[in-house]
Amino acid sequence: IYLNWKVRICFVNKINQIGGDFYKSLDSIHKRLSKNAVAIHLPIGFEKDICGVVDLIDMKAYTYKDYADHELTVGEIPADMVEKAKNARSMLIEEAVQADEALMDKYFSQGEESITEIELKAALRKRVLDGDFFLVTGGDGRGVIVEKVLDLVTDFLPAPTDIPAILGKNPKTGEDVVRHADTKEPLTALAFKIATDPFVGKLIFIRVYSGKLSAGSYILNATTGNKERIGRLVRMFADKREDITEVGAGDIAAVVGL
C-alpha cells in the first residue's frame, strides 16, 4: 500500500520534565520544519508544574490534578495567561481565515469577534487538510491530557472518506490496484503493529482501507503469499479489548494470533 497523504498535527510530549519547553519547541518547529505551525492549545504551568492546557478555540482551561486522572476539569483561563491566550487566539484566527475568502472578508470588516467557534474549527480543518498547515499542542503524554489530542484528531484530521484512494500492488500479478474507502470494495488492510498481550497472546493491529474484515474469514497475507484465517477480532481501548465480529473501511482493530 502506498500512502502519500501528508496531513499532520504536532504534539510536543514530555514538556512536564526538566528542560521541557513548549514555546522553545514551537520555535524549533518554525526554524527547522515549517513556519505554518500554530498553537491551538497553550500549556498551563511549566516543567513539573504542568497541569493542563488552554484551548484557544473555546478559550477554556482544561486541567488535572494528576496525569492519571480519568477526566479533565473545565474552568476559566488562569489570570496570568489571559493576555497570552488572547494574542495566541488572534494569531490562530488570522491563519484560519486564509482558508475561506468569505470568512476573510468577514474578519476584516467585522473583526475577529465575529468569527464563531464553528467557523473557526471548519476553517482550521480546511487548512490542515491542505497539508501545509499544522496545529500544535503539548503536554504530559502519559495521561488524561491525551483526550485533548484525540479531540484534535477527530475535529481536524481527515476521515477515511476525505483522503484520496490508495494505490497498491496485486500480490499475484504485480499490477497496480486502486482501492477506495468503501466497504463494498475487496478487502485491503495494513498490519502496522505487533504487540504481546498477557491475556490473549500476540496481537496484530490492522487498519482496514477498503472492504470488510470478519472473524472466521480467510485473508491473503501479502508478505508470505499464504492464506490465513481470522480467528478472534478485537477493538482495543488502551489496555482493554472488546470482541467484535467485523470491521469495515476506515476502522482499526486487532487480530489475535495470526
Buried (B, 14 or more C-beta within 10 A) or exposed (E): BEEEEEBBBBBBBBBBEEEBBBBEBBEEBBEEEEEBBBBBBBBBBEEEEBBBBBBBBEBBBBBBEEBEEEEBEEEEBBEEBEEBBBEBBEEBBEBBBBBBEEBBEBBEEEEBEEBEEEBBBBBBBBBBBEEEBBBBBBBBBEBBBBEBBEBBEEBBBBEBEEBEEBEBEEEEEEEEBEBBBBBEBEBBBBBEEEEEBEEEEEBBBBBBBBBBBBBEBEBEEBEEEEEBEBEBBBBBEEEEBEEBEBBBBBBBBBBBEB
